[in-house]
Amino acid sequence: MIEAEQSLCCYILIIEVAITFVQVVLRSFGNPFSWSEEVTLMFLVWFGYLCIPIDIYTDSHAALFFAYGKLPPFAKKFLDLGRHGILVWFSVLMIKYGAKITALNIAKKQPATQLSQGLLFAPLVVGGILMTVYAAFNFASTCLKPLSEYVVDKNAVKTIDELNRERGGN
């Protein structure tokens, strides 16, 4: 599932960049497309709201690892449960209010493409559903994770990947 979502985001980005490039070239000849800005904006919104759940799935969003690493295991687990719980709560609200905004705008048409303006707000619902699923999964995984996995061996030699993850990377 996540691989399909990542591939979709890659394709959306490629299409978005291609449309923008062609639009810039055509603009210099004085004959740009009338629909390109609307379509690019729609792809940008979809791209953004589909990338957020990927970040939640990989649990690689920004964090203060220098402070987190100094905490005792029970505090780390408590904070992990808190952040995953807040993400579930936030994403449920995103679904709720995103559905309302989408419903309000579904009948309105965009001027150039005549596509529904609801398509600009639908990513709130789709992204919110994916965020809820991934954050709930992370919450459940954290609940089942033993405290022993939070203990850091100070003498262990770390790989580059571990150091990168510790500093907030993938």
Protein Blocks (a to p, Z undefined) as FASTA:
>chain_A
ZZmmmmmmmmmmmmmmmmmmmmmmmmmnopacfklmmmmmmmmmmmmmmmmmmmmmnopa
ccdfklmmmpcfklmmmmmmmmmmmmmmmmmmmmmmmmmmmmmmmmpccfklopafklmm
mmmmmmmmmmmmmmmmmmmmmmmpcfklmpccfkbccdfklmmmmnopZZ
